[in-house]
Amino acid sequence: MGEMTTVSVTHSTMDRHARYLRSHGVPDATRIAQVDGTIVIDVPEAEFRVSLDSNAAGASTQFFAVFREDKPAGGTWWSRWTVLVETSASAHEIGVLIADQVHDSRRRFARILAEQR
């Protein structure tokens, strides 16, 4: 079996995803930027870092998030997950996937906090 090579997606591709997220994906973001091949998304209650790697078998989108409770002495939670992406996915489709993942994780975090109160 041959060795699988993973190639990081170019900065210009990540820039396209970041532009989509700025204009359509995360309207209440306080910052969306492409930094060293990683999309940085800051929202009031969390920070997200998203990277995309591709190889012959497909692509994967890695998410890392830090959530902070909005009260003094509030807790902090970390989360990391990976979503597989079809190699034929367009930049728009990947932008939508990233936005959906950010929205879904924010909803889960809000629900978990509400259940704990």
C-alpha positions as a Markdown table, in Angstrom:
| # | Residue | x | y | z |
|---|---|---|---|---|
| 1 | Met | 0.0 | 0.0 | 0.0 |
| 2 | Gly | 1.4 | 3.4 | -1.0 |
| 3 | Glu | 2.2 | 6.2 | 1.4 |
| 4 | Met | -0.6 | 8.9 | 1.6 |
| 5 | Thr | 0.7 | 12.4 | 1.3 |
| 6 | Thr | -1.3 | 15.2 | 3.0 |
| 7 | Val | -1.0 | 18.7 | 1.5 |
| 8 | Ser | -2.1 | 21.8 | 3.4 |
| 9 | Val | -4.5 | 23.9 | 1.5 |
| 10 | Thr | -3.1 | 27.1 | 0.1 |
| 11 | His | -3.4 | 30.5 | 1.9 |
| 12 | Ser | -5.5 | 31.8 | -1.1 |
| 13 | Thr | -8.0 | 29.0 | -0.7 |
| 14 | Met | -8.3 | 29.7 | 3.1 |
| 15 | Asp | -8.7 | 33.4 | 2.2 |
| 16 | Arg | -11.7 | 32.6 | 0.0 |
| 17 | His | -13.3 | 30.6 | 2.9 |
| 18 | Ala | -12.6 | 33.5 | 5.3 |
| 19 | Arg | -14.2 | 36.0 | 2.9 |
| 20 | Tyr | -17.3 | 33.9 | 2.6 |
| 21 | Leu | -17.6 | 33.6 | 6.4 |
| 22 | Arg | -17.2 | 37.4 | 6.8 |
| 23 | Ser | -19.9 | 38.2 | 4.3 |
| 24 | His | -22.4 | 35.3 | 4.9 |
| 25 | Gly | -21.4 | 32.8 | 7.5 |
| 26 | Val | -21.0 | 34.2 | 10.9 |
| 27 | Pro | -22.7 | 37.6 | 11.1 |
| 28 | Asp | -21.9 | 38.4 | 14.7 |
| 29 | Ala | -18.2 | 37.5 | 14.5 |
| 30 | Thr | -16.0 | 40.1 | 16.1 |
| 31 | Arg | -13.1 | 38.9 | 13.9 |
| 32 | Ile | -12.6 | 36.6 | 11.0 |
| 33 | Ala | -9.1 | 36.3 | 9.6 |
| 34 | Gln | -6.8 | 34.0 | 7.8 |
| 35 | Val | -3.6 | 33.6 | 9.7 |
| 36 | Asp | -0.8 | 31.3 | 8.6 |
| 37 | Gly | -3.2 | 28.9 | 6.8 |
| 38 | Thr | -5.8 | 28.8 | 9.6 |
| 39 | Ile | -9.1 | 30.6 | 9.7 |
| 40 | Val | -9.6 | 32.4 | 13.0 |
| 41 | Ile | -13.2 | 33.2 | 14.0 |
| 42 | Asp | -13.9 | 35.1 | 17.2 |
| 43 | Val | -17.5 | 35.4 | 18.4 |
| 44 | Pro | -18.6 | 36.9 | 21.8 |
| 45 | Glu | -18.6 | 33.5 | 23.6 |
| 46 | Ala | -15.9 | 31.6 | 21.7 |
| 47 | Glu | -12.8 | 31.5 | 19.6 |
| 48 | Phe | -12.5 | 29.0 | 16.6 |
| 49 | Arg | -9.5 | 27.9 | 14.7 |
| 50 | Val | -10.2 | 26.0 | 11.4 |
| 51 | Ser | -7.6 | 24.3 | 9.2 |
| 52 | Leu | -8.2 | 22.3 | 6.1 |
| 53 | Asp | -5.9 | 19.5 | 4.8 |
| 54 | Ser | -6.4 | 17.5 | 1.6 |
| 55 | Asn | -4.9 | 14.3 | 0.2 |
| 56 | Ala | -5.8 | 11.9 | -2.6 |
| 57 | Ala | -8.6 | 10.3 | -0.5 |
| 58 | Gly | -10.3 | 13.5 | 0.4 |
| 59 | Ala | -10.0 | 16.5 | 2.7 |
| 60 | Ser | -10.5 | 17.0 | 6.3 |
| 61 | Thr | -11.5 | 20.2 | 8.2 |
| 62 | Gln | -10.1 | 20.4 | 11.7 |
| 63 | Phe | -11.9 | 22.6 | 14.2 |
| 64 | Phe | -10.5 | 23.8 | 17.6 |
| 65 | Ala | -12.8 | 25.9 | 19.8 |
| 66 | Val | -12.5 | 27.6 | 23.2 |
| 67 | Phe | -15.9 | 28.5 | 24.8 |
| 68 | Arg | -16.1 | 30.9 | 27.7 |
| 69 | Glu | -19.0 | 31.4 | 30.1 |
| 70 | Asp | -20.1 | 35.1 | 30.1 |
| 71 | Lys | -20.1 | 35.7 | 33.8 |
| 72 | Pro | -17.4 | 36.6 | 36.3 |
| 73 | Ala | -15.4 | 33.5 | 37.3 |
| 74 | Gly | -17.2 | 31.6 | 34.4 |
| 75 | Gly | -15.8 | 28.4 | 33.1 |
| 76 | Thr | -13.8 | 27.7 | 29.9 |
| 77 | Trp | -14.3 | 24.7 | 27.7 |
| 78 | Trp | -12.2 | 23.4 | 24.8 |
| 79 | Ser | -13.4 | 21.3 | 22.0 |
| 80 | Arg | -11.7 | 19.7 | 18.9 |
| 81 | Trp | -13.3 | 17.8 | 16.1 |
| 82 | Thr | -12.7 | 16.9 | 12.4 |
| 83 | Val | -15.1 | 16.8 | 9.5 |
| 84 | Leu | -14.4 | 14.9 | 6.3 |
| 85 | Val | -15.0 | 16.8 | 3.1 |
| 86 | Glu | -15.5 | 15.5 | -0.4 |
| 87 | Thr | -12.5 | 16.2 | -2.7 |
| 88 | Ser | -15.0 | 17.7 | -5.2 |
| 89 | Ala | -16.4 | 20.2 | -2.7 |
| 90 | Ser | -16.3 | 23.8 | -3.9 |
| 91 | Ala | -14.9 | 26.7 | -1.9 |
| 92 | His | -18.5 | 27.8 | -1.3 |
| 93 | Glu | -19.5 | 24.4 | 0.0 |
| 94 | Ile | -16.6 | 24.3 | 2.3 |
| 95 | Gly | -17.4 | 27.8 | 3.5 |
| 96 | Val | -21.0 | 26.7 | 4.2 |
| 97 | Leu | -19.7 | 23.6 | 6.1 |
| 98 | Ile | -17.5 | 25.7 | 8.3 |
| 99 | Ala | -20.3 | 28.2 | 9.1 |
| 100 | Asp | -22.7 | 25.3 | 9.9 |
| 101 | Gln | -20.1 | 23.7 | 12.2 |
| 102 | Val | -19.6 | 27.0 | 14.0 |
| 103 | His | -23.3 | 27.6 | 14.4 |
| 104 | Asp | -24.0 | 24.0 | 15.5 |
| 105 | Ser | -21.3 | 24.1 | 18.2 |
| 106 | Arg | -22.4 | 27.5 | 19.5 |
| 107 | Arg | -26.0 | 26.2 | 19.8 |
| 108 | Arg | -24.7 | 23.1 | 21.6 |
| 109 | Phe | -22.7 | 25.2 | 24.0 |
| 110 | Ala | -25.6 | 27.5 | 24.8 |
| 111 | Arg | -27.9 | 24.5 | 25.4 |
| 112 | Ile | -25.4 | 22.9 | 27.7 |
| 113 | Leu | -24.9 | 26.1 | 29.7 |
| 114 | Ala | -28.7 | 26.6 | 30.0 |
| 115 | Glu | -29.2 | 23.0 | 31.3 |
| 116 | Gln | -26.5 | 23.6 | 33.9 |
| 117 | Arg | -28.2 | 26.7 | 35.3 |
